């Protein structure tokens, strides 16, 4: 008798391979993904100690958490499809004399077999994938390949996680068997469905939350604000999506049904009636598919845009092979000797075998301490902080520095201030700045506005709603700095940068620049606050390591969510085909034409199948403005490139989605026909 239950469990899995095989493959892939994420998040897989590998550890730690949450939710959700497809079978067991305890034993052995094969197979698949993915990571991050080998800690974590998830699903199945009567199990699927009510309040709540999420995405201005409110916007959109598919869809369909001229046409009559019941059964599932589609599109397109834009971002920061950056106070007692620093750097790098040639140089003061008041005036934050409505980054150039950046004659030498802004230009004929709580307003006459401004690389731009570039005579700029608030110098410093072509081995430049740093800091070149030397190759390597790891995480999680989407679609079409077979047989018996029935089937299938993709596309469109602001935190300012990546990923995803539709549509039509 003891051997009966394992044998029945094996037979059930073999007979139900149409249900169990996709579930088992998904279990294996999810376990493999979790194993790889845990293994790659551990420092012992790194080939050498390097700060750049810390990016990978951080990203894969995030991936580990996301996959763990995903595994719990998704496997529980798909477990409902398995249980629903077996209701009649379990009821028959009970009617034939098998007690609920014995049915529980069969279910327990089924879970055990599926768990052992799925988790062990997933770990084996993860070990095989780890070496391949390590090579891919090395390629994307510009690092040596790594990650091969078996990780006992990752394997143990995988076993524990999936034991908990599968054990929880088993408890749900046992509870369902315990509370339901045999007759209820046998009648499952044959009970007449009541038409769903139009839940206007829930539908209205859905449209309001969805609109609120969209509003946040469209109106958030600065990158820091976007980072703060982004997850609130995501939460609102998720809630709105569930309400839209569960209640809003029924409200819309019932509203269409009230239009008699539209409803009383054969294709619309059949289609609307079927869709109302179909949305009642599938609203939550369609919302899940929509959210998964949105996650795939946002993650892959976003990380791809960041990675593709690395070269352009690096070239924006480093127009030449190396940069010397000095921050100093031009009002200091001992002036900065720029020529001495340039000569010392050139001599030091020449001694090391390089042929240094200085090219571009720039100088500016960037201050994010200004606020834009409701009346359009600008004040320092220390003046009246309670009155500001927007933050503003003011970048000040003198005439010579602006001409060096934009070309000779770019600004007229008329002694006036010339402004370029992403916000509103100052009113009137003068620019007035309120500096400090006690100082009198500082005013300078305005000239013609500028049509362009040099891009300044500074973290201050991330905390600002608007950017203002102000070009002044040198003596006027010094007067402004002299009027700064007493004791507040952190945001009132000049930044001077010189860019160099060095020649030689680019991979050795950073080490030699670090040695040259000692020569520069030990010389007498006047007063300065900080001095830094960095090569473009070193900066690019850091950038590729960060964005390459980010892209890998996006592809890694995006692929997993894509597989989950396809599996949900597969189960949905399978379960709907079984439920709809009897309904369409009735349509045939009452005399409806075969062509009308098939047209109705295709219409309903197409609507249900493509509605999540359409709504996901709308979500991505509204998400684009806020996600583009977030990407500026990673140095991506090219909206055109980001848009191309988003449209390209959506086109590829839509093609895969349509391919899945073609595969399932034929099987569905055969099932209901």
DOVEX-829321 format. One line per field, with one value per residue (C-alpha): residue number from 1; x, y, z. Coordinates in Angstrom, 1 decimal, always signed. Layout:
N
seq: (NUM  ...)
x: (X  ...)
y: (Y  ...)
z: (Z  ...)
//
This chain:
673
seq: (1  2  3  4  5  6  7  8  9  10  11  12  13  14  15  16  17  18  19  20  21  22  23  24  25  26  27  28  29  30  31  32  33  34  35  36  37  38  39  40  41  42  43  44  45  46  47  48  49  50  51  52  53  54  55  56  57  58  59  60  61  62  63  64  65  66  67  68  69  70  71  72  73  74  75  76  77  78  79  80  81  82  83  84  85  86  87  88  89  90  91  92  93  94  95  96  97  98  99  100  101  102  103  104  105  106  107  108  109  110  111  112  113  114  115  116  117  118  119  120  121  122  123  124  125  126  127  128  129  130  131  132  133  134  135  136  137  138  139  140  141  142  143  144  145  146  147  148  149  150  151  152  153  154  155  156  157  158  159  160  161  162  163  164  165  166  167  168  169  170  171  172  173  174  175  176  177  178  179  180  181  182  183  184  185  186  187  188  189  190  191  192  193  194  195  196  197  198  199  200  201  202  203  204  205  206  207  208  209  210  211  212  213  214  215  216  217  218  219  220  221  222  223  224  225  226  227  228  229  230  231  232  233  234  235  236  237  238  239  240  241  242  243  244  245  246  247  248  249  250  251  252  253  254  255  256  257  258  259  260  261  262  263  264  265  266  267  268  269  270  271  272  273  274  275  276  277  278  279  280  281  282  283  284  285  286  287  288  289  290  291  292  293  294  295  296  297  298  299  300  301  302  303  304  305  306  307  308  309  310  311  312  313  314  315  316  317  318  319  320  321  322  323  324  325  326  327  328  329  330  331  332  333  334  335  336  337  338  339  340  341  342  343  344  345  346  347  348  349  350  351  352  353  354  355  356  357  358  359  360  361  362  363  364  365  366  367  368  369  370  371  372  373  374  375  376  377  378  379  380  381  382  383  384  385  386  387  388  389  390  391  392  393  394  395  396  397  398  399  400  401  402  403  404  405  406  407  408  409  410  411  412  413  414  415  416  417  418  419  420  421  422  423  424  425  426  427  428  429  430  431  432  433  434  435  436  437  438  439  440  441  442  443  444  445  446  447  448  449  450  451  452  453  454  455  456  457  458  459  460  461  462  463  464  465  466  467  468  469  470  471  472  473  474  475  476  477  478  479  480  481  482  483  484  485  486  487  488  489  490  491  492  493  494  495  496  497  498  499  500  501  502  503  504  505  506  507  508  509  510  511  512  513  514  515  516  517  518  519  520  521  522  523  524  525  526  527  528  529  530  531  532  533  534  535  536  537  538  539  540  541  542  543  544  545  546  547  548  549  550  551  552  553  554  555  556  557  558  559  560  561  562  563  564  565  566  567  568  569  570  571  572  573  574  575  576  577  578  579  580  581  582  583  584  585  586  587  588  589  590  591  592  593  594  595  596  597  598  599  600  601  602  603  604  605  606  607  608  609  610  611  612  613  614  615  616  617  618  619  620  621  622  623  624  625  626  627  628  629  630  631  632  633  634  635  636  637  638  639  640  641  642  643  644  645  646  647  648  649  650  651  652  653  654  655  656  657  658  659  660  661  662  663  664  665  666  667  668  669  670  671  672  673)
x: (+0.0  +2.9  +4.3  +0.9  +1.1  +4.5  +3.4  +0.2  +2.2  +4.6  +1.6  -0.2  +2.9  +3.4  -0.3  -0.5  +2.8  +0.9  +0.5  +3.5  +6.3  +6.1  +5.9  +8.9  +11.0  +10.0  +11.0  +14.4  +15.0  +14.0  +16.2  +19.1  +18.7  +18.6  +21.7  +23.6  +22.6  +23.7  +26.9  +27.9  +27.1  +29.8  +33.3  +35.1  +34.2  +36.2  +39.5  +41.3  +40.6  +39.2  +36.8  +35.1  +33.8  +31.9  +29.4  +28.6  +28.2  +25.8  +23.7  +23.5  +22.6  +19.6  +18.9  +19.0  +16.3  +14.1  +14.3  +13.5  +10.3  +9.5  +9.9  +7.5  +4.8  +5.1  +5.3  +2.4  +0.4  +1.2  +0.5  -3.1  -3.3  -2.0  -4.5  -7.4  -6.7  -6.8  -10.0  -12.1  -9.3  -9.0  -12.7  -12.8  -10.2  -12.3  -15.5  -13.7  -12.8  -9.5  -9.5  -8.4  -5.3  -4.3  -4.9  -2.7  +0.0  -0.2  +0.0  +3.0  +4.9  +4.1  +5.6  +8.6  +9.3  +8.8  +10.9  +13.8  +13.9  +13.3  +15.7  +18.5  +18.2  +18.1  +21.3  +23.0  +21.8  +23.0  +26.5  +26.6  +25.3  +27.6  +30.7  +28.9  +27.4  +30.8  +32.2  +29.3  +29.8  +33.5  +32.7  +30.1  +32.1  +35.5  +36.9  +38.5  +35.9  +35.1  +32.4  +33.1  +32.8  +30.3  +29.2  +27.9  +26.5  +24.5  +23.2  +22.1  +20.4  +18.5  +17.4  +16.1  +14.3  +12.5  +11.7  +9.9  +8.0  +7.0  +6.1  +3.8  +2.2  +1.6  -0.1  -2.4  -3.3  -3.9  -6.1  -8.1  -8.7  -9.6  -12.3  -13.9  -16.4  -16.0  -19.1  -17.8  -14.5  -16.3  -18.6  -15.6  -15.9  -19.5  -21.1  -22.9  -21.2  -23.0  -22.4  -19.9  -21.2  -19.9  -17.8  -17.8  -16.0  -13.1  -12.9  -12.8  -10.1  -8.1  -8.3  -7.4  -4.4  -3.2  -3.6  -1.7  +1.2  +1.3  +1.1  +4.1  +6.1  +5.3  +5.8  +8.9  +11.8  +15.0  +16.8  +16.9  +13.2  +12.6  +14.6  +12.5  +9.0  +9.7  +8.6  +5.5  +4.6  +5.3  +3.1  +0.2  +0.5  +0.5  -2.6  -4.3  -3.4  -5.1  -8.2  -8.2  -8.2  -10.5  -13.1  -12.4  -12.6  -16.0  -17.3  -16.1  -17.6  -20.9  -20.9  -20.4  -23.2  -25.6  -25.0  -27.8  -26.7  -23.2  -24.2  -26.8  -24.5  -23.5  -19.7  -20.2  -23.0  -21.0  -17.7  -19.0  -21.0  -18.0  -15.5  -17.5  -17.2  -13.7  -12.5  -14.1  -12.1  -8.8  -8.5  -5.9  -3.9  -3.9  -2.8  +0.1  +1.1  +0.9  +3.1  +5.6  +5.7  +6.3  +9.1  +10.8  +10.6  +11.7  +14.6  +16.1  +15.6  +16.9  +20.0  +20.7  +20.4  +22.9  +25.4  +25.2  +25.6  +28.8  +31.2  +29.4  +29.2  +32.9  +33.8  +31.6  +33.6  +37.0  +37.4  +41.1  +43.0  +43.5  +42.2  +43.6  +40.8  +41.6  +39.1  +40.3  +39.3  +40.2  +40.0  +42.7  +45.7  +48.1  +46.7  +46.7  +49.6  +48.0  +51.0  +53.2  +50.8  +50.7  +54.4  +54.9  +52.4  +54.0  +57.5  +56.5  +54.7  +57.6  +60.0  +57.8  +58.1  +55.0  +54.6  +52.0  +50.1  +47.5  +44.4  +41.2  +40.8  +37.7  +36.9  +33.6  +31.9  +28.9  +26.5  +23.3  +22.6  +20.1  +16.3  +13.7  +10.9  +7.3  +7.9  +10.6  +13.5  +16.6  +17.9  +20.6  +19.2  +20.3  +18.2  +14.6  +14.5  +10.9  +9.8  +11.5  +9.6  +12.4  +16.1  +18.4  +22.0  +23.8  +27.0  +29.1  +31.7  +33.8  +34.0  +37.3  +36.3  +33.0  +34.7  +37.2  +34.4  +32.0  +34.4  +35.8  +33.2  +30.5  +29.6  +29.7  +32.2  +29.7  +30.2  +26.8  +25.5  +24.3  +22.1  +21.1  +18.6  +16.4  +13.9  +12.5  +14.8  +15.1  +12.5  +13.5  +16.9  +18.9  +19.8  +19.3  +20.6  +19.7  +22.9  +22.8  +20.2  +21.8  +23.5  +22.0  +20.8  +23.5  +22.5  +24.1  +22.8  +21.4  +22.5  +21.1  +20.2  +22.5  +21.3  +23.7  +25.9  +28.8  +27.8  +29.3  +29.9  +28.9  +26.9  +25.0  +22.9  +21.1  +19.6  +18.4  +15.1  +16.6  +20.0  +21.2  +24.5  +25.6  +28.5  +30.1  +33.2  +36.0  +35.9  +32.2  +32.4  +35.0  +32.7  +29.9  +32.2  +33.2  +29.6  +29.1  +27.6  +30.1  +31.6  +29.9  +32.6  +31.7  +29.4  +31.4  +34.6  +36.1  +36.7  +39.6  +40.1  +42.8  +42.6  +45.7  +46.7  +49.5  +50.2  +51.8  +50.0  +46.5  +46.2  +49.3  +48.3  +46.3  +49.1  +51.6  +49.2  +48.9  +52.7  +52.7  +50.2  +52.9  +55.1  +52.3  +51.0  +54.6  +55.3  +54.5  +51.7  +49.6  +46.5  +43.9  +41.3  +41.6  +43.6  +42.8  +44.3  +42.4  +42.8  +39.9  +40.8  +40.4  +37.1  +35.8  +36.7  +34.8  +31.9  +31.8  +32.1  +29.1  +26.8  +27.9  +26.8  +23.6  +22.9  +23.6  +21.1  +18.5  +18.9  +19.1  +15.9  +14.2  +14.7  +13.3  +10.3  +9.8  +9.7  +7.3  +5.0  +5.1  +4.2  +1.3  +0.0  +0.4  -1.5  -4.2  -4.9  -4.9  -7.3  -9.5  -9.6  -11.0  -13.5  -14.7  -15.0  -18.5  -19.6  -18.7  -20.2  -23.5  -23.1  -22.8  -25.9  -28.1  -27.2  -24.5  -22.3  -18.9  -17.3  -19.1  -17.9  -14.3  -14.4  -15.7  -13.0  -10.2  -11.6  -11.8  -8.4  -6.7  -8.2  -7.3  -3.8  -2.7  -4.5  -1.6  +1.0  -0.9  -1.3  +2.4  +3.3  +1.3  +2.9  +6.4  +5.5  +4.5  +7.4  +9.9  +10.2  +10.9  +13.2  +15.2  +15.7  +16.9  +19.4  +21.1  +22.3  +24.4  +25.6  +23.1  +21.7  +21.0  +17.2  +17.4  +19.5  +17.4  +14.2  +15.8  +16.7  +13.2  +11.4  +13.8  +13.3  +9.5  +9.6  +11.6  +9.4  +6.2  +7.5  +8.2  +4.8  +3.0  +4.9  +3.6  +0.1  +0.4  +1.6  -1.2  -4.0  -3.9  -3.9  -6.8  -8.9  -8.4  -9.3  -12.6  -13.4)
y: (+0.0  +2.3  +1.9  +2.8  +6.6  +7.2  +5.1  +7.1  +10.3  +9.3  +8.1  +11.4  +13.4  +11.3  +11.5  +15.2  +16.1  +18.8  +20.6  +19.4  +19.6  +23.4  +23.8  +21.6  +23.4  +26.8  +25.4  +24.4  +27.7  +29.7  +27.5  +27.9  +31.7  +31.9  +29.7  +31.8  +35.1  +33.9  +32.4  +35.6  +37.8  +36.1  +37.7  +34.3  +33.9  +37.0  +36.3  +39.1  +41.8  +44.8  +47.5  +47.1  +43.7  +45.3  +46.6  +43.0  +41.9  +44.8  +44.1  +40.3  +40.8  +42.8  +40.1  +37.4  +39.3  +39.9  +36.3  +35.0  +37.2  +36.3  +32.6  +32.7  +34.7  +33.1  +29.4  +29.9  +31.5  +28.8  +26.2  +27.4  +26.4  +22.9  +22.5  +23.8  +21.4  +18.4  +19.2  +16.5  +13.9  +14.5  +14.4  +11.0  +9.6  +10.6  +9.2  +5.9  +5.5  +7.2  +9.3  +12.9  +11.9  +9.5  +12.1  +14.4  +11.7  +11.5  +15.3  +15.2  +12.7  +14.7  +17.8  +15.8  +14.4  +17.7  +19.5  +17.1  +17.0  +20.7  +22.0  +19.5  +19.9  +23.7  +23.7  +21.5  +23.9  +26.8  +25.3  +24.9  +28.4  +30.0  +29.6  +30.8  +33.8  +34.6  +35.0  +37.2  +39.3  +39.7  +40.8  +43.3  +44.7  +44.7  +42.3  +38.8  +35.9  +34.3  +32.5  +28.8  +26.1  +24.7  +26.9  +24.9  +28.1  +29.0  +25.4  +25.3  +28.7  +27.4  +24.2  +26.1  +28.7  +26.3  +23.9  +26.7  +27.8  +24.3  +23.4  +26.4  +25.4  +21.9  +23.3  +25.3  +22.2  +20.1  +22.8  +23.0  +19.2  +19.3  +22.0  +20.9  +18.1  +15.4  +16.5  +20.1  +18.8  +16.7  +19.6  +22.1  +23.8  +22.8  +25.3  +28.1  +31.4  +34.5  +37.6  +39.9  +43.2  +46.5  +47.6  +51.3  +52.4  +50.0  +50.9  +54.6  +53.9  +52.2  +55.1  +57.5  +55.6  +55.0  +58.7  +59.6  +57.3  +58.8  +62.3  +61.7  +60.3  +63.3  +66.1  +65.0  +67.3  +66.5  +63.1  +63.1  +63.7  +61.0  +58.5  +59.4  +59.1  +56.5  +53.5  +55.4  +55.9  +52.2  +51.1  +53.4  +52.0  +48.4  +49.0  +50.8  +48.0  +45.4  +47.6  +48.3  +44.6  +43.3  +46.0  +48.7  +46.2  +44.9  +48.5  +49.4  +46.2  +46.7  +50.3  +49.1  +46.6  +49.5  +50.8  +48.8  +49.5  +48.2  +45.3  +43.7  +42.7  +39.0  +39.4  +42.0  +40.2  +37.0  +38.7  +41.1  +38.5  +36.2  +38.9  +40.0  +36.5  +36.1  +39.2  +38.1  +34.9  +36.3  +39.9  +39.2  +36.9  +39.6  +42.2  +39.9  +39.5  +43.2  +44.0  +41.3  +42.7  +46.2  +45.0  +43.2  +46.2  +48.8  +46.7  +45.6  +48.9  +51.0  +49.0  +48.6  +52.4  +52.9  +50.5  +51.7  +55.3  +54.6  +55.7  +58.9  +59.7  +59.0  +61.2  +64.0  +63.9  +63.2  +64.8  +63.7  +60.9  +62.5  +65.3  +67.4  +68.8  +71.5  +73.3  +76.5  +79.9  +82.7  +85.1  +83.3  +85.2  +83.0  +82.7  +79.4  +79.1  +77.2  +77.4  +75.8  +72.9  +72.4  +72.5  +70.1  +67.6  +67.7  +67.2  +64.3  +62.4  +63.1  +61.6  +58.4  +58.1  +59.9  +62.8  +65.0  +67.6  +69.8  +70.5  +71.9  +73.6  +75.1  +77.0  +77.6  +78.0  +75.7  +76.4  +74.5  +76.7  +78.9  +78.6  +80.0  +81.8  +82.0  +85.6  +84.4  +85.8  +83.8  +83.6  +81.7  +78.8  +80.4  +83.5  +82.4  +78.6  +78.3  +80.2  +78.4  +76.2  +74.9  +74.3  +75.7  +74.9  +78.1  +77.7  +80.8  +81.3  +84.3  +85.5  +83.8  +80.4  +80.4  +81.3  +78.5  +76.1  +77.3  +79.1  +82.5  +85.3  +83.1  +85.8  +89.6  +91.4  +94.1  +93.9  +92.3  +88.9  +86.5  +83.6  +80.2  +78.2  +75.1  +77.1  +80.6  +83.5  +86.3  +89.0  +92.6  +94.1  +92.8  +89.5  +89.8  +87.2  +87.2  +86.1  +85.3  +86.3  +89.7  +90.7  +93.2  +91.7  +91.3  +92.7  +92.7  +94.1  +91.5  +91.1  +89.0  +85.4  +82.5  +79.8  +77.1  +76.3  +73.9  +70.7  +70.7  +67.4  +67.8  +65.8  +69.1  +68.7  +65.7  +67.7  +70.6  +71.2  +73.8  +74.7  +78.3  +79.1  +82.7  +84.3  +87.3  +89.5  +88.0  +91.0  +90.7  +87.0  +87.8  +90.5  +87.9  +85.4  +88.2  +88.7  +85.0  +84.2  +84.4  +81.0  +79.3  +78.3  +74.7  +75.7  +78.8  +77.5  +77.7  +74.4  +74.4  +71.5  +70.9  +67.9  +66.1  +63.6  +61.5  +58.7  +55.5  +52.5  +53.7  +50.9  +52.2  +55.9  +55.9  +54.4  +56.8  +59.7  +58.7  +58.8  +62.2  +63.4  +63.2  +65.5  +68.1  +68.1  +68.5  +71.6  +75.2  +76.2  +78.5  +77.6  +75.1  +73.0  +69.7  +68.3  +65.2  +63.3  +60.6  +58.9  +58.3  +54.6  +54.3  +56.2  +54.2  +50.9  +51.9  +53.0  +49.8  +47.7  +49.5  +49.7  +46.3  +44.7  +46.7  +45.5  +41.9  +42.2  +43.7  +40.9  +38.2  +39.3  +40.3  +36.9  +35.2  +37.5  +36.8  +33.1  +33.6  +35.7  +32.9  +30.2  +32.2  +32.7  +29.0  +27.9  +30.6  +29.4  +25.8  +26.4  +28.6  +26.1  +23.5  +25.8  +27.2  +23.9  +23.2  +26.8  +26.8  +23.4  +24.9  +27.7  +25.1  +23.3  +26.4  +27.0  +29.6  +29.5  +28.0  +31.2  +33.4  +31.1  +31.2  +34.9  +35.3  +33.0  +34.9  +38.2  +37.3  +35.5  +38.4  +40.9  +38.9  +38.1  +41.5  +43.8  +43.3  +44.1  +47.3  +48.5  +47.6  +49.8  +52.7  +52.2  +52.3  +55.5  +57.3  +55.8  +57.2  +60.8  +59.8  +56.9  +59.2  +61.6  +58.7  +57.7  +61.1  +59.7  +57.2  +59.9  +59.2  +62.5  +61.3  +61.0  +60.0  +57.0  +56.0  +56.3  +54.2  +51.4  +51.5  +51.2  +48.5  +46.4  +46.9  +45.8  +42.6  +41.8  +42.3  +40.0  +37.3  +37.9  +37.6  +34.4  +33.0  +34.0  +32.0  +28.9  +29.0  +30.1  +27.0  +24.7  +26.7  +26.5  +22.8  +22.4  +24.3  +23.2)
z: (+0.0  +0.8  -2.7  -4.3  -3.6  -5.2  -8.2  -8.6  -8.3  -11.1  -13.3  -12.7  -13.8  -16.9  -17.9  -17.2  -19.0  -21.0  -17.6  -15.7  -18.3  -18.8  -15.0  -14.4  -17.0  -15.4  -12.0  -13.3  -15.1  -12.0  -9.7  -12.2  -12.3  -8.5  -8.2  -10.7  -9.0  -5.6  -6.9  -8.8  -5.9  -3.8  -3.8  -4.0  -7.7  -8.6  -10.4  -8.6  -6.1  -7.9  -6.9  -10.3  -9.3  -6.4  -9.0  -9.9  -6.3  -5.7  -8.9  -8.4  -4.7  -6.0  -8.6  -5.8  -3.9  -7.0  -8.1  -4.6  -4.5  -8.1  -7.4  -4.5  -6.3  -9.7  -8.7  -6.4  -9.2  -11.7  -9.0  -9.2  -12.8  -12.0  -9.2  -11.4  -14.1  -11.7  -9.7  -11.4  -11.1  -7.4  -7.0  -8.8  -6.5  -3.5  -4.9  -5.7  -2.0  -1.6  +1.6  +1.7  +3.7  +0.9  -1.7  +0.3  +0.2  -3.6  -3.8  -1.4  -3.5  -6.7  -5.1  -3.9  -7.4  -9.1  -6.5  -6.6  -10.4  -10.8  -8.1  -8.7  -12.4  -11.9  -9.9  -12.5  -15.2  -13.1  -12.8  -16.6  -17.2  -14.7  -16.8  -20.0  -18.1  -16.6  -20.1  -21.1  -17.9  -18.6  -22.2  -21.1  -18.1  -19.8  -17.2  -17.4  -17.6  -14.3  -12.4  -13.3  -10.6  -8.1  -5.2  -2.2  -0.6  -3.7  -4.0  -0.3  -0.7  -3.8  -2.0  +1.0  -1.0  -3.3  -0.4  +1.3  -1.9  -2.9  +0.6  +0.8  -2.5  -1.2  +1.9  -0.2  -2.3  +0.9  +2.3  -0.9  -0.9  +2.8  +2.6  -0.7  -1.1  -3.7  -5.5  -5.7  -7.2  -9.8  -10.8  -11.1  -14.5  -15.0  -12.6  -14.4  -14.2  -13.1  -15.1  -13.3  -11.9  -13.1  -10.2  -11.0  -7.7  -8.3  -11.9  -11.0  -8.4  -11.1  -13.5  -10.7  -9.5  -13.0  -13.8  -10.6  -11.5  -15.0  -13.6  -11.4  -14.3  -16.5  -14.0  -12.0  -13.1  -11.3  -11.2  -7.4  -7.2  -9.8  -7.6  -4.6  -6.3  -8.9  -6.8  -5.7  -9.4  -10.1  -7.2  -8.4  -11.9  -10.7  -8.6  -11.5  -13.8  -11.6  -11.2  -15.0  -16.0  -13.3  -13.0  -15.7  -18.5  -17.4  -17.1  -20.6  -22.1  -20.4  -21.6  -25.1  -24.7  -23.9  -27.4  -29.2  -32.8  -31.9  -29.7  -31.9  -34.7  -34.8  -34.3  -31.6  -29.8  -29.4  -28.8  -26.1  -24.3  -24.2  -23.3  -20.2  -18.7  -20.0  -18.2  -15.0  -15.1  -16.5  -15.3  -12.6  -15.0  -17.7  -15.2  -14.2  -17.9  -18.4  -15.4  -16.4  -20.0  -18.7  -16.4  -19.3  -21.6  -19.0  -17.7  -21.0  -22.9  -20.0  -19.3  -23.1  -23.5  -20.6  -22.1  -25.7  -24.4  -22.5  -25.2  -25.8  -22.1  -21.6  -24.6  -23.1  -19.8  -21.4  -24.9  -24.7  -23.0  -19.6  -17.4  -14.6  -12.4  -9.8  -7.5  -6.0  -4.5  -6.9  -4.0  -1.9  -0.7  -2.8  -6.4  -8.2  -10.6  -13.5  -15.7  -13.1  -12.7  -16.5  -16.8  -13.9  -15.3  -18.7  -17.3  -15.1  -17.9  -20.3  -17.8  -17.8  -21.6  -22.7  -25.2  -23.4  -25.4  -23.7  -25.7  -24.3  -21.0  -19.2  -16.0  -14.3  -11.0  -10.5  -7.6  -6.7  -3.7  -5.6  -5.5  -7.9  -6.0  -7.1  -8.3  -10.6  -8.6  -7.5  -4.0  -2.1  -0.1  +3.1  +2.4  +2.5  +2.1  +3.0  -0.1  -2.9  -5.4  -7.6  -7.3  -9.9  -10.9  -11.8  -13.7  -14.2  -17.0  -17.7  -21.3  -22.1  -20.7  -22.6  -25.8  -25.3  -24.9  -27.7  -30.1  -30.4  -30.7  -29.1  -26.7  -27.2  -25.0  -23.8  -20.1  -19.6  -18.3  -21.0  -19.9  -21.3  -19.3  -19.4  -17.3  -17.6  -18.6  -16.0  -16.3  -17.0  -18.0  -15.1  -13.4  -9.6  -7.2  -3.5  -1.7  +2.0  +4.6  +5.3  +2.0  -0.4  -3.7  -6.3  -9.7  -13.2  -16.4  -18.9  -22.5  -25.3  -24.1  -25.3  -27.6  -26.3  -23.4  -22.7  -20.9  -17.4  -15.7  -12.1  -9.6  -8.8  -11.9  -10.4  -7.5  -9.7  -11.5  -13.9  -15.2  -15.8  -17.5  -16.9  -18.8  -17.2  -17.4  -15.2  -12.8  -12.4  -11.6  -8.9  -7.5  -7.2  -5.4  -3.0  -2.1  -1.1  +2.3  +5.1  +5.9  +3.0  +0.5  -0.4  -3.3  -4.3  -5.8  -9.3  -11.1  -13.7  -16.0  -18.6  -21.0  -22.3  -25.0  -23.5  -26.0  -24.9  -23.3  -22.3  -19.8  -17.9  -18.0  -14.7  -12.7  -14.1  -13.5  -9.9  -9.6  -11.2  -8.6  -5.9  -8.0  -8.3  -4.7  -3.4  -5.5  -4.7  -7.2  -5.0  -3.0  -4.2  -2.5  -4.5  -7.4  -9.4  -12.3  -14.2  -17.6  -20.0  -20.1  -16.3  -16.3  -19.2  -17.5  -14.4  -16.5  -18.6  -15.4  -13.8  -16.9  -18.2  -14.9  -15.0  -18.6  -17.5  -14.7  -17.0  -19.6  -16.8  -15.1  -18.3  -19.8  -16.7  -16.7  -20.4  -19.9  -17.0  -19.3  -22.0  -19.5  -18.1  -21.6  -22.3  -19.2  -19.8  -23.4  -22.2  -19.4  -21.5  -24.3  -21.9  -20.4  -23.7  -25.6  -24.3  -24.9  -28.5  -29.0  -27.8  -30.3  -33.1  -31.9  -31.8  -35.5  -35.5  -38.7  -38.3  -39.8  -37.2  -34.4  -35.6  -36.1  -32.5  -31.2  -33.0  -31.9  -28.2  -28.3  -30.0  -27.6  -24.5  -25.8  -27.0  -24.5  -21.9  -24.6  -25.6  -22.0  -21.3  -24.3  -22.9  -19.5  -21.1  -23.0  -19.8  -17.9  -20.5  -19.1  -15.5  -16.4  -18.7  -15.8  -13.6  -16.3  -16.0  -12.6  -14.7  -17.2  -20.0  -21.5  -25.0  -25.2  -28.9  -28.2  -25.3  -27.4  -30.2  -27.7  -26.2  -29.6  -30.7  -27.6  -27.9  -31.5  -30.7  -27.7  -29.7  -32.4  -29.8  -28.3  -31.6  -32.3  -29.1  -30.1  -33.4  -31.5  -29.0  -31.3  -33.4  -30.4  -28.9  -32.0  -32.3  -28.7  -28.9  -32.4)
//
